[in-house]
Amino acid sequence: MIIFLLWVVAIGVAATIAYMIGRLLLDCYRVIAQRRYDKSVDQLAPLWRDTKVLAILAQVVFAVVVGMVFWYLWGNFRARTDAIGLTLTFDFLDQPAGITIADNALTPADTVGEAITAGFFNTLRVIVIGIPLAVILGTLVGIARLSSNWLMRKLATGYVEFFRNIPPLVVILFIWSGVYLTAFPRSSESWTPLNTFIFNNSRFAFPSIEGLDNFITYRWILLIALIVAGGVVYWRTKVFIETGHPHHRVLWGLATFLVISVIAFVALGGPAKVSRPTIDEAGRVYEGGIRMQMPYAALVTALVLYTATHIAEIVRGSIQAVHKGQVEASEALALSGFQRYRFVILPQAMRIAFPPLINQFLNFSKNSSLAIAIGFGEMTSIIFNLAGQSLPAPQLVLILMLLYLVISLVLSAIGNIINRRLQIVGR
């Protein structure tokens, strides 16, 4: 996994450099082939008077200077690594990592590459869960800041001003040590509501689905049911556009999915069951359910609370940017407050808000590296832990940088696709 990502990034960087050099050479050729004609003397202008030639020459000189500086720094780096006997290969990725990760199957005998992969997926779990929660909370708070209710407006303003002006690391430490570790009991005194959930200051545990016979078949049927439900939603949307009748596409799609799922569940003889977490006398969750580490919960909560404040301000400004005539028209149609935001205000505001929201998504992903302060095993924590095992730090830090680069580029690409879909296509 890690080697594959490194190769992808290396090929991407090489292709980018080759593209830039090619464009520079192409510009040089175009300038030479299309030199400016000086009508006053009825001949081509001298090279030293041609602004395009001078611009290309400045770029070439700048590229050469940057290359020389890089070559000088690289030479110093290689001399230093040779002096201390540090190799610059990535062969260490196949060595035993010698570390473990809480609530993970990783053992000390597993390789360094597998340890970094585990940390990478832990980071993805933070991002996949945290970003949607931050968007939902930020949108609600942004709307609340414009509410006509004085108390709601002031509470939303106080929340934004409090968390937005505190460093995210301090928020993480406060949520972890000041809230979760003190608000929940010790493991030996865990809360177990309904004998189904477990809460303590070490971890949370929730019920999950455990697969039985025919579970793989059932998962494929669920995928087919989801596709069919999507087709039903598309059909109801088309009916609404053509006839104007209420579509109720969410209800139709959900009902379709549930009917197929229930019929398949009964026909396959119960391919899954609910798995409840259990706890022993020492207070350790040791079987069943889904277990969530306290550092993970604290990290996601803190980053959501912090990022949502910035999203709220973006949403508030975008709502205020919607032309007031649109709001007045929705009020003239006697739409409720929810309907005004759902059908008129938010669809237009999100077209304005989404480009700056992409930057907040990137900030969220990069701020997840602050989990190193509370001991959660995401990839920054794993990388620095491995560096402490006498493994080469330059390569490890380079891998860390490239992994964050991959995450940021993927988030940017997804965000740009969504942004293009939100924009109004002019005629």
Protein Blocks (a to p, Z undefined) as FASTA:
>chain_A
ZZmmmmmmmmmmmmmmmmmmmmmmmmmmmmmmmcccdfklopacdfklmmklmmmmmmmm
mmmmmmmmmmmmmmmmmmmmmmnopafbfklmmpcfkiacehiabdfkbcfklmmmmmmm
mmmmmmmmmmmmmmmmmmmmmmmmmpcblklmmmmmmmmmmmmmpcfklmmmmmmmmmmm
mmpccfklcccehhlaccdfkbccdddddddehklmmmmmmmmmmmmmmmmmmmmmmmmm
mnopafklmmmmmmmmmmmmmmmmmmnoopaccddddddfkopafeghjdddfklmmmmm
mmmmmmmmmmmmmmmmmmmmpcfklmmmmmmnopafklmmmmmmmmmmmmmmmmmmmmmm
mmmmmmmmmmmmnopacfklmmmmmmmnopafklmmmmmmmmmmmmmmmmmmmmmmmmmm
mpccdZZ
